[in-house]
């Protein structure tokens, strides 16, 4: 499930970054400048420091904009809502919502990986597979803090204004409902890709670190669009369309903004960069 789950949780970094391009762009129209950074939501400790282009955009901006309000996302009440929407409310378990074959595939993976599936049976497929993916990534040293959280904490420390493009409840709904209607395929495809997760992680690392838009589009956008077009529209196209007016509205402010969203939202024909370019913005990579 690399093109779906990766877009939420996989991250990137290479050691030879000092003079390389990366996933930060400057969008300019007239005298207005907006910085846009493609983010990875979790990182390894060895991935720090981040590429200097991220810091350059941050230092040049007074407002830092994220997909959602990360402060509210961390509040206990929000976490409780996320947990509630990620679990079956009728007391049923995931084995009742998967075919026998799909559940057998899930059970076999958990048994081979030493994961107590019994403790996770109440989770819906989307949250369960995100959880298993993060657990697999942690074996490679991936932690929970990524680009977004890093700059959110820094902005709060520095007294900069932070903002979000969507509410935390909207983001919860997107995450919790990813697999709705495609539960069997979602689970079996995700389990299959666990076998090559480390390799795919490395490929995405290089693409994100160097700002390789072609590779990022291939990994994070194209497969999702071709395999699950309805989910692609829900997770990428519709959200980008909703975000675009909010991003453009920042042209009217005297401050400069640094917009940080998942890298999959920026690239490709339906990405924010292409949309801004169509609206007359000049797009330059830092």
N, C-alpha and C positions, 0 to 999 in steps of 0.2 A: 504494500500500500504506500510505496514511497512517494508518489506524487500527491497524496492526500495528507497522510500523517506527517510526512517530511515537511510539508508547508507550514505545519504548526510547531513542530518540535525539533527538527534537525537544524544544525548550525554549521559554522564554517570558520576556518583559519588555516593559513600557511605561514611558515616561518620566514620566508623570503619576501617580506612585504614592504620594505622601507620605501621603495620608489615605485611600487606597483599601483595601478589603478584599483579601485575597489567599488563597492556598491553604494556610492554616494553621488548624487547628481544635483546640479544647480538649474532651476527653472527660472527663466527671466522673461519678463514682458514689460517693456517700457523701463521704468525705474524700479519696478518691483522684482524682488528676488526671493524665492522660496527654495530652501534646501530639502532634498528628499533622500532618506537613507533606507536601503533595504536591510531588514533586520533578521536575525536568527534568535529564536525565543529561548534557547538554552545554549550554554557554552561550556567548554572545558576550562579548567584553571589555566592550562597552558596557552589558551587562546588570547590571553591578555598580555600586553596592552593591545587595544584595538588598533586597526589601521589609522594613521594620523589624519586621514581625510575626514573621518567621523568627528574627531576632536576639532578640526578646523571649522566644520559646519556648526558644531555645537557652540564654539566660542564666538562665532559670528552671529549667533541668534539669541533673541531675548525670550522667545516662546518655544517650548518643545512640545510637539503634538504626537500623541500615540494613537494606536487603534482604539483604545478605550482608556478609562481612568484607572491606571494601575494601582493607585492607592485604594480606591474603592474595591477593586478586584481582590485585594488582599484582606479586606475586612471579614471578620468571622461570619457576619450575616450573609455576605455575598458567597463565601465558600459553602455555607450551608445550603444556599439556593442552588449552587452548582451541583452539589452532592445530591440534592433532592431530584433535580432534573436529569441527572446521570444514572439514576437507579429506578428500577421498576416500582411504581407507586402502589401496584395491586398485590404486592407480596410475591409475585412470580420471580423466576430466575431465568438466566440467559438460556439454559438448556430447553426451556419451553418456547423460545423464540427463534431457535436455530433448527435446521434440519439435523437428522442424526449424523449425517456425514460431516457437516460443518462443526458440530459439537465434538465429534470424535477427533477432528483435526486440532481443535482448540485444546482438548484434554491431553492429547499426545504431546503437543508442544509444551504445555505447562508441566507435565510430568517429567519430560526430558530436561527441562530447565530448572527443575526444583521449585516451581512456583505453586503455592497452595491454591488451586483454582476454587476450592470450596469457599474460601474467604472472599472471592470476587464474583460469585454467581449472581448477585443482585445488580451488578453493573450492566448497563446497556452496552451494546457492541462498540459504539464510538469511544466512550470513556475507557472501556476495558482495553481496547487495542492501543489507545494513546498511552495508558498506564504501562502496558507490556512493552511498548516501544521505548518509553523512557527508561524502564528497567534494563532493557537490552543495551541502550546507549550508555547507561551508567557503568556498564562493564568496561567501556572504552574511556572512562574518566569524565563523562559528560555530567555536569552539575545542573542545577535548576535555574541559575541566573544567566540571562542572555543580554543581548544588546539593549533591548527595551528597558529591562529592569535596571541595568547599569546606568543608563542616562536618566531614568526617572529618579533614582536615588541621588544622582549627581545634581540634577536640576533642583530638587528639593533642598539639598544642602547649600547650593549656590543662590537660592532665593529666586530662581527663574520661574516664570509662569508655565504651568503644564496644562495640557488640554487633551481631550479625546474626541475621536471622530464618530464613535458610536457608544451607546450605553453599555454598562457591564451586563445587563440583562439580555441585550441583543447578542453580545458575544457568547454568553452562556448558551443561548438558544442555538447558535450556529454550531458550537462544539458538541452539545448534547444530542443534536439531531442529525449529525453527519451520515450515519448509517441507516437512517429510517428508510424502509422500503427496499434496502439492499443488504440486509443483515448477513445472509449467508456468504455472498460474494465479498463483502467488506472483510469479514473475519478470515475466510480462506485465503484471500489475496494478501492480506496483511501478514498472516502466518507464513505464507510462502516467501514473502520478501524479507522476513526476519533473517533468513539464511544468508542474505547478501547485504544486510543492513550496514555492516561495518564498511564494506566496499562502497556502497552508495553514499554513505556518510562522507567518505574521503573525496568522492567526485564532487559532491555538493560543496564541500569545504573549499576546494580550489575555485569553483565557479563563483561562489559568493565573495571569496576573498579578493579575487581579481576583477570582479564586476563583469563576468562573462555572461552577457544577457542571453546569448543564444543557448548556452548550456543551461542557464537557470530556467529559461522558458521550456526547454526540453524536459528537464527533470521535474519542475514544479507546476507546469501549466499544461503542456501539450497532452500528456497521458491522461490527466484528470479530465480534460475537455473532451477527449475522444472516447474515454471509457464510461464516464458518468457525466454527460452534458448537463443534466438537471442539477446535479450537485455542484458542478463547475459554475453554473450561473448563480447558484445560491451563495457559494463561498467566495467567488472571485468577482464575476461580472456585476452582480447586483450591488455588492458592497462597494466596489469601485465607483459605480454610478452614484451611489448615495454619498460617498466621501468627496467626490470631485467638487461639488458646489461649496462645500465647507472649506476645502483646500483653497479654492479660488477666492473665497471671501477674505482670506488673509492678505490679499493684494490691497485691501482697503485700510489695513492697519499700518501705523507708522513703524511698528516693530518688525523685525525679521524672524521668520519661523524655520524650525527644523522639524520636518515631518518624518516620523519613523514608523514604518509599517513593514509587515512581512515581505520579503523580497519578491515572492510570487505575485504580489499585488502591483508591482511596478513594471514588470516586464511583459512582453508579448503584445499582440494586437489589441487586446482588451485591457491592457495595463494602464496605470495612471500616467506614466511617462508619455505613451502614445496619445492618450486623451488630451493631455496638456499641450502637446506639440500641435495637435489638430486645432487647438484653440489659439494658436499663435505664439506660444511660448518657445523660446530658444532653450534647448536642453543640452547641457554640457556635463560630462562626467568629471568629477574632481580627480 
